[in-house]
């Protein structure tokens, strides 16, 4: 009986339950934040709790590329968001990795059937 329960949970967890990373891709394709919350706007500062929550969504994904690019993207967004206005020029150092992980996440989401347009206005 225990074996049936373990196998049943494994099947549910692996094939039935929606992956957190795919759910984040869907949320982003609908203009919401990766954690499913509404967009707070461009000028809103990201709190550490919001950063950790958004990063965990990608970290918990079963899909390697969503995990890789999603967590890296959240890390970059966090680092840039924490810069003071007088450090804004330093954000240019993140442009290369930002582009790499944005396109990587787009591809990883597309591999799971979710099309993202990360260049939305």
Secondary structure, 3 states (H helix, E strand, C coil): CHHHHHHHHHHHHHHHCCCHHHHHHHHHHCCCCCCCCCCCCCCCCCCHHHHHHHHHHHHCCCCHHHHHHHHHHHHHHHHHHCCCHHHHHHHHHHHHHHHHHHHHHHHHHHHCCCCCCCCCC
